[in-house]
C-alpha cells in the first residue's frame, strides 16, 4: 500500500438513483488507472447482480471499470484482494455494506490510499441508508449529485423535470408503501428519481 507518511483521503459521491454518482466514480477510476497510471482497484457488493454482472461497475452513462464483488456482510474481505502498492480503491453502492465498510475506508486512507465511494444517502423512504451517513461524515470530499424528477412518466401528464434529490420505489406504477423491504436491487423498472414535492411513501 501507499506510505503511511502520505495519508490518503476519502471521497464520497452521493445522490438519488439516476443522478450520475456511479458515472462520476467510474470517471475518477478511469483517470486514476489510465491517465495517472496509479494502481487502482474497484469493488462492489455481491447483491448488486444487475445486468453488468459481478466483474464490472457500469454506469448508466455507459462508462465501466473492472470490479470484484464482496459480501455485504464482510467488506473486510477486500483487503486481502488488494494489489501490491495499491493507490486508489473505488467502492460502488456502499449503502449495501455493513458498518465495517467505514473502518475499511479509514484503514485504507490512513495508509495513504485514495478511497472513492458512491452510494445512496437515503433509502426509498428518505431515511438514512446503512452506513452512508458515517461515510459522509468522515469524507474529506463529499460530492452531492442531483437527478431529474420523472414524476408523470407513468401517466399522460407532463414530466416534472425539477431537480430530484430522492429515490422513489415504484410497484405497478404506484409508490411503494412504507412497509416494503428496504433493500430491493433494481433499475428503472423499480425506481424513479423524484423531487421533494413528488416523493411519496404511503403509510
C-alpha positions as CSV (number, residue, x, y, z in Angstrom):
1,X,0.0,0.0,0.0
2,X,0.9,3.6,-0.2
3,X,3.1,5.1,2.5
4,X,1.6,5.9,5.9
5,X,3.6,9.1,5.8
6,X,1.4,10.3,3.0
7,X,-2.2,9.8,4.2
8,X,-4.8,9.3,1.6
9,X,-8.3,10.7,1.6
10,X,-11.9,9.6,1.3
11,X,-14.2,11.0,-1.4
12,X,-17.9,10.1,-1.2
13,X,-20.4,10.6,-4.1
14,X,-24.0,10.7,-3.0
15,X,-27.3,11.3,-4.7
16,X,-30.6,9.5,-5.6
17,X,-30.7,6.9,-8.3
18,X,-30.0,8.2,-11.8
19,X,-28.1,11.2,-10.5
20,X,-24.7,10.2,-12.1
21,X,-22.8,9.3,-8.9
22,X,-21.6,6.0,-10.4
23,X,-20.7,7.8,-13.6
24,X,-18.5,10.1,-11.5
25,X,-16.9,7.2,-9.6
26,X,-16.1,5.3,-12.8
27,X,-14.7,8.5,-14.4
28,X,-12.3,9.1,-11.5
29,X,-11.2,5.4,-11.5
30,X,-10.5,5.5,-15.3
31,X,-8.5,8.7,-14.9
32,X,-6.5,7.3,-12.0
33,X,-5.8,4.0,-13.8
34,X,-5.3,5.1,-17.4
35,X,-4.2,8.7,-17.2
36,X,-2.3,9.0,-13.9
37,X,-1.3,5.3,-14.1
38,X,-2.0,4.7,-10.4
39,X,-2.5,1.2,-9.1
40,X,-6.3,1.2,-9.0
41,X,-9.0,-1.4,-8.0
42,X,-12.7,-1.3,-7.6
43,X,-15.2,-3.3,-5.5
44,X,-19.0,-3.7,-5.4
45,X,-21.5,-5.6,-3.2
46,X,-22.3,-9.1,-4.3
47,X,-26.1,-8.4,-4.1
48,X,-25.8,-6.0,-6.9
49,X,-26.4,-8.5,-9.6
50,X,-27.9,-6.3,-12.3
51,X,-27.1,-6.7,-16.0
52,X,-23.4,-5.7,-15.9
53,X,-22.6,-8.7,-13.8
54,X,-20.2,-9.1,-10.8
55,X,-17.0,-8.2,-12.5
56,X,-17.6,-4.7,-13.6
57,X,-19.0,-1.4,-12.3
58,X,-21.1,0.1,-15.2
59,X,-22.7,3.5,-15.0
60,X,-25.9,4.5,-16.7
61,X,-23.7,6.9,-18.6
62,X,-22.1,3.9,-20.3
63,X,-18.7,4.1,-18.6
64,X,-17.4,1.0,-16.9
65,X,-14.5,-0.2,-14.8
66,X,-13.4,-3.8,-13.8
67,X,-14.5,-4.7,-10.3
68,X,-14.6,-7.5,-7.8
69,X,-17.7,-8.5,-5.8
70,X,-17.5,-8.5,-2.0
71,X,-20.1,-9.9,0.5
72,X,-22.1,-7.1,2.1
73,X,-21.5,-8.7,5.5
74,X,-17.8,-8.9,5.1
75,X,-16.3,-5.8,3.5
76,X,-13.0,-6.6,5.2
77,X,-12.6,-9.3,2.6
78,X,-11.5,-6.8,0.1
79,X,-8.2,-6.1,1.9
80,X,-6.5,-9.4,1.0
81,X,-7.5,-8.8,-2.6
82,X,-5.6,-5.6,-2.9
83,X,-2.7,-5.5,-5.3
84,X,0.8,-4.6,-4.0
85,X,1.3,-0.9,-4.0
86,X,-2.4,-0.1,-4.2
87,X,-3.0,3.6,-4.5
88,X,-6.7,4.1,-5.4
89,X,-9.7,2.0,-4.3
90,X,-13.2,2.5,-5.6
91,X,-16.3,1.2,-3.9
92,X,-19.7,1.3,-5.5
93,X,-23.2,1.0,-3.9
94,X,-21.7,1.4,-0.4
95,X,-25.1,1.7,1.2
96,X,-25.5,-2.1,1.0
97,X,-22.4,-2.9,3.1
98,X,-22.5,-3.4,6.8
99,X,-20.9,-0.9,9.2
100,X,-17.4,-2.4,8.7
101,X,-17.1,-0.5,5.4
102,X,-16.4,2.6,7.5
103,X,-13.4,1.1,9.2
104,X,-12.2,-0.3,5.8
105,X,-12.3,3.2,4.4
106,X,-10.5,4.6,7.4
107,X,-7.8,2.0,7.3
108,X,-7.1,2.4,3.6
109,X,-7.0,6.2,3.7
110,X,-4.8,6.1,6.8
111,X,-2.3,4.1,4.8
112,X,-2.1,6.6,2.0
113,X,-4.8,5.1,-0.3
114,X,-7.3,7.3,-2.0
115,X,-10.7,5.8,-1.4
116,X,-13.6,6.8,-3.8
117,X,-17.1,5.7,-2.7
118,X,-20.5,6.1,-4.3
119,X,-23.9,5.3,-2.7
120,X,-27.4,6.3,-1.9
121,X,-27.6,8.6,1.2
122,X,-31.2,7.7,1.8
123,X,-33.5,4.7,1.0
124,X,-36.8,4.9,-0.8
125,X,-38.5,6.2,2.5
126,X,-35.9,9.0,2.6
127,X,-34.4,7.5,5.7
128,X,-30.6,7.3,6.2
129,X,-29.3,4.3,4.3
130,X,-26.9,1.9,6.0
131,X,-23.5,3.4,6.9
132,X,-23.7,6.2,4.4
133,X,-24.2,8.9,7.0
134,X,-21.0,8.0,8.7
135,X,-19.1,7.7,5.4
136,X,-20.4,11.2,4.5
137,X,-19.2,12.5,7.9
138,X,-15.6,11.1,7.6
139,X,-15.2,12.1,3.9
140,X,-12.6,14.7,3.0
141,X,-14.5,15.3,-0.2
142,X,-18.3,15.0,-0.2
143,X,-19.9,15.4,-3.6
144,X,-23.7,15.6,-3.9
145,X,-25.4,14.8,-7.2
146,X,-29.0,15.6,-8.3
147,X,-31.1,13.9,-10.8
148,X,-34.2,15.0,-12.8
149,X,-37.6,14.3,-11.3
150,X,-39.5,11.9,-13.6
151,X,-42.9,12.1,-11.9
152,X,-45.5,11.7,-14.6
153,X,-43.7,9.0,-16.5
154,X,-46.5,6.5,-15.7
155,X,-49.3,8.8,-16.8
156,X,-50.3,11.1,-19.6
157,X,-49.2,14.1,-17.5
158,X,-46.1,16.1,-18.3
159,X,-42.9,15.1,-16.7
160,X,-41.9,17.3,-13.7
161,X,-38.2,17.6,-14.6
162,X,-37.4,19.5,-11.4
163,X,-34.1,18.8,-9.6
164,X,-34.5,15.4,-7.8
165,X,-32.8,14.5,-4.5
166,X,-34.9,11.5,-3.5
167,X,-35.4,7.9,-4.8
168,X,-38.9,6.7,-5.4
169,X,-39.7,3.0,-5.5
170,X,-42.5,2.1,-7.8
171,X,-44.7,-1.0,-7.7
172,X,-47.1,-1.4,-10.6
173,X,-46.8,2.2,-11.4
174,X,-47.6,3.4,-7.9
175,X,-45.3,4.5,-5.0
176,X,-44.2,1.5,-2.8
177,X,-45.7,1.5,0.7
178,X,-43.6,2.3,3.8
179,X,-43.6,-1.3,4.9
180,X,-41.9,-2.6,1.7
181,X,-38.4,-4.1,2.1
182,X,-35.7,-1.5,2.3
183,X,-33.2,-3.5,0.1
184,X,-34.6,-4.3,-3.3
185,X,-32.0,-4.2,-6.1
186,X,-33.2,-2.9,-9.4
187,X,-33.1,-0.2,-12.0
188,X,-35.7,2.0,-13.8
189,X,-38.2,-0.8,-13.6
190,X,-38.4,-0.3,-9.9
191,X,-37.2,3.2,-9.2
192,X,-37.5,6.8,-10.2
193,X,-35.8,10.0,-9.2
194,X,-38.2,12.4,-7.5
195,X,-38.2,16.0,-6.2
196,X,-39.3,16.7,-2.7
197,X,-42.8,17.7,-4.0
198,X,-43.4,14.4,-5.8
199,X,-41.7,12.0,-3.5
200,X,-44.5,10.0,-1.7
201,X,-44.4,6.9,0.5
202,X,-47.9,5.7,1.6
203,X,-48.0,4.5,5.2
